[in-house]
């Protein structure tokens, strides 16, 4: 799912235009929270999330790529982070816990899942009633990096899927020149 093929985190080109720390702070991630990074890759957002939630918080991370999880856990070990629970699995098959997560987070992966509705329904199961779903994805335009335009979801496509899964969209933000961010909450029953 990593569309930067082979770049180490230290040379990750996203660092030039995307600050994971600033993004996570902007969504309200705070010490003591529980964060789930679905399709986490090698930890571009996972590591900063673990640092932000601190020792009283917890970060769940899942990716289908064993090498990505191995790289993530090596970074966590190097930084002394003990609050990450990482799993190699398909997002469609992953529910870490029921009503125990403050933020379920997808970064440039919703379009990659075989069954995005199922993945979103799993998020709904994990989220606390006042929890947030955060979806960052590529704008549907031609770029020199990222996935091909034809596989990307437009803002409208992502919003439609999120609503179909039982969420209320709270905001749509143009995060940078390349990405948008949607924040949603579980719809009231």
Secondary structure as GFF3:
##gff-version 3
##sequence-region A 1 189
A	DSSP	three_ten_helix	9	11	.	.	.	ID=ss1
A	DSSP	three_ten_helix	13	16	.	.	.	ID=ss2
A	DSSP	alpha_helix	20	26	.	.	.	ID=ss3
A	DSSP	beta_strand	34	38	.	.	.	ID=ss4
A	DSSP	alpha_helix	46	53	.	.	.	ID=ss5
A	DSSP	beta_strand	58	63	.	.	.	ID=ss6
A	DSSP	alpha_helix	66	78	.	.	.	ID=ss7
A	DSSP	beta_strand	84	88	.	.	.	ID=ss8
A	DSSP	three_ten_helix	91	93	.	.	.	ID=ss9
A	DSSP	beta_strand	101	107	.	.	.	ID=ss10
A	DSSP	three_ten_helix	110	112	.	.	.	ID=ss11
A	DSSP	alpha_helix	116	126	.	.	.	ID=ss12
A	DSSP	beta_strand	127	138	.	.	.	ID=ss13
A	DSSP	three_ten_helix	149	151	.	.	.	ID=ss14
A	DSSP	alpha_helix	155	164	.	.	.	ID=ss15
A	DSSP	beta_strand	167	174	.	.	.	ID=ss16
A	DSSP	beta_strand	179	186	.	.	.	ID=ss17
###
